[in-house]
Amino acid sequence: MRKMLAAVVSHVFSGATQKPAMRGLLASLNFSNDATCDIKKCDLYRLEEGPPTSTVLTREEALKYYRTMQVIRRMELKSDQMYKQKFIRGFCHLCDGQEACCVGLEAGINPTDHVITSYRAHGLCYTRGLSVKSILAELTGRRGGCAKGKGGSMHMYGKHFYGGNGIVGAQVPLGAGIAFACKYLGNGQVCLALYGDGAANQGQVAEAYNISALWKLPCVFICENNRYGMGTAVERAAASTDYHKRGNFIPGLRVNGMDILSVREATKFAADHCRSGKGPILMELQTYRYHGHSMSDPGVSYRSREEVHNMRSKSDPIMLLRERMINNNLSNVEELKEIDADVRKEVEEAAQFAITDPEPTLDELAHHLYYRNPPFEVRGTNKWIKYMSVS
């Protein structure tokens, strides 16, 4: 009898039938529908109350967040590989380690709200609805890229997503302008304007704070403090590292940017603040990037390998969510491994598309300069050569 049972079990879990059998087994497990989770209290500035210190996480939400963060992580690791293989050229800034920021922000707003960010934009591109294929193809400069292969790593766009901006801090006043449009139209939407700790010292950021406060614009200013502006630690670059207080006359909160639930609840709180007509608010997300500033930076000349290892082993956003899901019976190791495998397959297929899709042809060089314009001629680098620009 034992031999027969062993034979049946061996057959069920054999290579040919392992996946369907495993999925059937997982479907039959009695997972919890939701769990109440404690989150770290935010540091507040000019606020009497802040986001809650506990929240409900449903199984559906947890699985969605986990998969999205894994896609971003795998996509960035694949980008690293493709850059070293010279499929990707030029500037390339990766965001692995900061997945809880982009996924948590998206979970706290509406799809019709607006987001603008710096050049470290790949994760936000994905959470705003762009496919892995379109992101990787843009990185390799192919026609299937989200900007038709003309933008590259720093200039990607999607619906209600305005880049990807290469000039340090330039996106912050642009974000204030988007928020002004929201208020002018009276549509109840908000704009998230993201920038790094290095850009926080830019003068144009202070100017954007000022006009937003004067006009009570629905803008959430978000400083992603990953502790290093290029290769300089925040303590060496800023007289005050309390970035959530930098708005002075604007209320602020400092958030654990490695915990997706902390980011989600803080974002909901900040968005509600703006929608209620109270004007702008400032969020500081305390996070960490695993890669260097860009692909030309090894990332270990100004910080130790031990520091990076400690962050990976103790504060990794994906690891923290995985542990929370398992400990609250929202999932188990086997189900999460299946998700990991599906993500790897999706990213590999997207990478193959990104290196085989054709590059834009020369006659498309001037296309899409303007939106909804009749065709017109644009002079090229040689004054005798002209290109036709179409929308």
N, C-alpha and C positions, 0 to 999 in steps of 0.2 A: 504493500500500500504506500509506504514512504517513498519507494523508488518511483512508483507511478506519479505521486504528487510532485516529486522533484522533477520528473520529466516534463510535466505540464507547466510548472513554473519556468523551467528552462526554455520551453518553447515560447511561452508568452513574452519573456524578456529577451528573446534572441534578437539579433541585429535587424532582421527583416521586419519584425513586428513591434519593435520596442516603442516607437513613437506613438502609434495609435493606441497601444495598450496603456502606455503611460498617461496619455491624455484622458483615456477612459477612467483610469484609476484616480487621476487628479479631480476629474469632474464629480466623482462619487464622494470625495472627501467633504467633511462637514466644516467648511471654513466659516469664520464669523463674517457677518455683513458689514460691520463697522467696529471701530474702537475709539475710545476717548484717550487722547494723548496729551501729556504735559509738554509745554514748550517754554523756552527761556524767556524771562521777562525782558522787554526792550528798555533801553535807557531813553528817557524822555527829555525833551527840551521845549519849554513854553507850552506844555500840554498838561492838562489836569489828569487825563486818563489816556491809556494807550491800548494796543491790541490785547486780546485775551491771552491768558497764560495756559489755556488748554483748548483743544479743538477736537472735533470729530473727524476721523479719517475713514472713509468707506473703502471696502475692498476694491471696488471699481476704480476709485480715484488712485489708490495705492498702486494698482497694476499699471494704470496709465502713466503715473509719474515715474515709476521705476523703468518702464520701457523707454519713455522719452529721454530720461537721463542716460540710460545705457546707449541709446542711439547717438546722442551728442558725444559721449565719451569715445565710442568706437569710431565715429566720424572724424573726430579730432586726431585720434591715433593713426587712422588711415591717412589723414592729411599730412601728418608728420612723415609717414613712410613715402607717400607720393612726392613730397617736397624733396626728400633725400634721393629719390629716383629721378629727379629733375622733370617730372610731369607738371609740377607746380613751380612757378618762378615768381620772383619779386617778393614783396612783403607778404608775410603770413603770420598772423597772431592767433594763437590757439587758446581755448578757454577751458580745457579739461581741468577739473578741480572746482570750477565755478558753476557746475550744472544746476545746483539747487537755486541759484539766483535766477537764471533765465526761465526755468520751469516753474518756480514758485511765483515769479512775477506774472507769468501768463495765467496761472491758476487763480490769481487775485483780481484780474480785470476781465472786461468783456472783449469778445473778438472785434467789436466795432471801435474800441479804444485805440489809441495811437502809441507807437513806440519809436524812439530814435536813439541811436547809440553810437559808440566809437567804432574804431576799426576791429576790435575784438568781438566780432558780430555773428560768428557762425551759429552758436547755440540759439540766439534770439531769432535768427533766420528760420531755423527749424521750428521753434515754438510758435512763430507767427504764421506757420502754414506752408513754408517752402519745403519741397521734398529733398531728400538726401541727394538724389540724382542731380537736381538743379543746382544745389550748393556745390557739390564736388565738381560738376561740369563748369561752373563759373570759376572755380579755383584753377582749373586747367585751361581756361580760356576757350571753351567750346560753345557752339551755337545753342546747345541745350541748356546753357547756364541761365540762372534767374535774371541776369542782366545781358543776355545774349552773348556772353563771353567777353564783354568789353569792360567789365568792372573789376573783376578779380576779387581777391580776398577782402579788400577794404571797402568795396562799393557794391553792396548787394541790397536789393529792394524787393518788397512784397506788398500785399494789400495792407494798408494801415501801418506799414513799416518803412521807414525813411532812411535806411542805412545804419550802419556802415559809413562812417565819415573819417577821412584820413587826417584832417587837421585837428590837433589836440584841443579839445574843448569846444570846437566850432559847432557841434551839434546841440549844445545847451541853449544858446539863444534861438536856434532854429526850433527847438522843442517848445520854447516859450511862444514862438510865433504860431506853432500848431495849436497850442492851448488857447491862444487868442482867437484863432479861427473857430475853435469849439465853442467858446463863450459867445462870439459874434453870431454864430449860427443857432445858438441855444439848443444844441442837440444832446446835452447832458453827458457828453463824452469827455474823457481826460487824456492827457498826454504824459507818458513816462519818458523823461529825458535822462539817459544814463551817461556817466562819465567816470573816469578812474580817479584814484587818489592823486595822481600826478597832475591831472587837468584841473583839480579843485583849486589850484593856485593861480589859474588863469583869470585875467581881469574881466574877460567877457562873461565868465560865469557869475561874477558879482553883479554885473550889469543886468544879466537875465534875472537874477534874484530880485533886483530893485524894481524893474518894470512889472514883473509878475506880482509882486506884493502890492504895488500901487494899483494895479488893475484887477487884483484878485483873480488871477488866471488859474484855471484848473490844471496845474502842472505839478507832477510829482518829480522833483529832482532827486536822482538816485546816484549816490557815490558808491561805486563798487571798489571798496578798499581791499585790494589784494596784497597790501603791505609793501609793495615795491612799485615805484614809478620808473619804468625801464629798469635800471640796475641800482636805483637809489632807494634805501629804506625810508619809510615815511618819516621816521624820527629825524632824519638828516635833511629832509626836504621841506618840512612844514613846522612852523613855530607852534601851531596847535594841531594835534591829530584828532581832535574831536570834530570830525567832519560833519556830524549831524547838527552841530551848533554853528556851522559856518554861515548859515543864512541870517544870523543875528536877529532880525525882526521876523523871521520865518520859523514856525515850529518845526521840530525835527525829532527823529527817533533813530536809535542805533540798534541794528538787528543782527542776529546770528545768521550770517549768509551761507553757512554750511548745512543748515537744517531747512529743508524745503517747506515744512509746515510753518516755521517761524516767518519765512519770507512770504508765504501765501497769506497768512493772517495779517502781517504788517502791511502788505500791499492792499488788501481789502480795506483796512482801516484808513490808509492814506488816500485811496481812491474815493471812499465815502466822504472824507474830509473835503476833498476838492469838489465833489459833486454837490455838496451841501451849500456851496457858495462862499466858503471860508477862505478861499484863495489857495496859494501854493503850500506845499509841505516838502520837507527834505528827509530822505531816508539814507542812512549809511549802512551798507551791507558788508559786514566783516567776513571776507572770504579769502581764498588763496588759489593761485594758479600753479599748476605742477610744471608746466613748461616755462622756458624763459620768456622774456618780453616778446620776442619774435623768434623766428626760426634761425636767425643769425646769432642769437644769444643762448649759450649753453645753460644759463641759469644757475650756475654753481660757483661763479667767481665772487659773488656778493652775498651768497647764502650757502650754508653747508648742506651736504647731501643728507646729513642726519635730520636737519630741520624739515626738509621735504618729506623724508621717510616718516617722521613723526606725524606730520599732517595727514599723510596717506593712511597711516595705520590707526590713527585715533579720531580723525575728524572728516574722513572722506564722506561726501554727501550721499553717494550711492550705498555705501556700506551702512551708514546710519539709517537710511530708509529700509534697507533689506532687513536689518536687525529688528526694526520696529514692526515690520510686517510679520516676520516669523514669530516674534515674541507675543504679538497680539492675535495670532492665528488668522491673519488675513491672507497668508500664503505659506508655502513651504519651499525648501531648498530645491526640490525636483521641478516644481512649476517655474521657479525663477531661472533655473538652468535652461529650461525650454525657451523661455523668453530670450535669454542670452544668445542661444543658438540661432533663433530667428533673426535677431538683430545683426549678428555677424553675417548672416547670409544676405540680408538687405543691404548692408554697407558694402560688402564685396561686390554685389551686382551693380550697385551705384558707381563704385570705383571703376569697374570694367567699362561701364557706359562713358564715364568721364575721360577715359583715355582713348576711346575709339570713336566717339562722336566727332564730326568734322569741325574744324575751326571756322569762324566767320570768314566769308570771302572778302576780298579787297573792296568790291563795289558796295558792300554793306557798311563800310567804314563810317559813313555819315548818317546812317539810319537812326531814327529815334532821338534826334537832337531836340525836337520839340514835340509836344503832344497835340494831336488833332490839327496839324498844319498841312496845307497843300504842299506837294513836292516842290523843292527848290534846290538850286545848285549850291554846293559848298566847295570852295577852292581847297585843294590838298597842299602838301608841302611844296610841290612844284606848281608854279602859278599857271602852267598850261594844262594841268590835270584838274578836272572837276568831278565831284561825286554828287549823285542825286540823293537828297535827304528825304526820306518818307517817314511818316509816323507809324 
